[in-house]
């Protein structure tokens, strides 16, 4: 899929609006905290994308970034989200 399309822009605008509303009014702080914690893996996903696009696919650092992405994705989006849904 093409990255950076209207769907990506809308996703970020909605997330920014949710962040503003929560930060300003404190609405649903537990749920928002749970949601924003899942974004931890995005740091490593974006770093991985940047490394690949900038020709660093053979860098030893890319392996470490991949590991960190997988670990944080599993911990937050699979582990934490699943535990929250069960709770």
PEWOUR-V421023 format. One line per field, one symbol per residue. psi: psi as a letter, one per 30 degrees, with the letter a starting at -180 (. if undefined). A space follows every 50 residues. Layout:
psi: ???
This chain:
psi: lklgaeeeeeeeeeeeeeeeeeeefgkheeeeeeeeeffefeeeeeeeee eefgghfgkfeeeeeeeeeeeeeeeefeeeeeeeee.
